[in-house]
Amino acid sequence: MRFLIVFIFLLSNSFANEVTDIKNLVINKELKKYTDLTFLDSKNKLINLNDYKGNLIILNFWATWCAPCKEEMPSLDSLQKNKYLDNLKIFPINIGQENLKKASDFFEDLKIRNLDLYFDPPITLAKKFKLRGIPTTILFNKDGLEFARIVGSINFEEKKFVEWLSNFN
């Protein structure tokens, strides 16, 4: 029995260390449920996150003036087309109070081809999620529950991150 307890402890510790060494990744101890998660697409159509249950969801909060956002956006774009994450839906949500042209130019300059533009004009979601800065990325499982966050920038193409994320796909 003692051997079993030690083995489980070692196994859980090795998994925790493996996950926690992914830059800026914070895994929730408990899943978080939210209601009324809505934002706008580039045509001012209201998007409700509940309509995407059954998918692995990433909400990425960014602004055009944010240098780390600019740095990570191309890797986020590549993540959307990753063949191992076919059930993934990424919503890059601009919270910089910027107009469609400025945000579109940002995507164009970075050659973003796999992502669409979304907006949180009254910064409702930023307040609801208690964002402390950007970029911040929030990950939701297929049941629509937040299971992790990335606080700060990350390379979304990093092999260790993609392998970890594919466990939730």
FENSUL-V941681 format. One record per run of one state. SS is the DSSP state (A for helix, B for strand, O for the rest). FROM is the first residue (numbers start at 1). TO is the last residue. If there is no record, write none. Layout:
BEGIN
((SS & FROM & TO) (SS & FROM & TO))
END
This chain:
BEGIN
((O & 1 & 1) (A & 2 & 20) (O & 21 & 24) (B & 25 & 32) (O & 33 & 37) (B & 38 & 41) (O & 42 & 45) (B & 46 & 48) (A & 49 & 52) (O & 53 & 55) (B & 56 & 62) (O & 63 & 66) (A & 67 & 80) (O & 81 & 87) (B & 88 & 94) (O & 95 & 99) (A & 100 & 109) (O & 110 & 116) (B & 117 & 119) (O & 120 & 123) (A & 124 & 128) (O & 129 & 135) (B & 136 & 140) (O & 141 & 145) (B & 146 & 151) (O & 152 & 158) (A & 159 & 166) (O & 167 & 169))
END
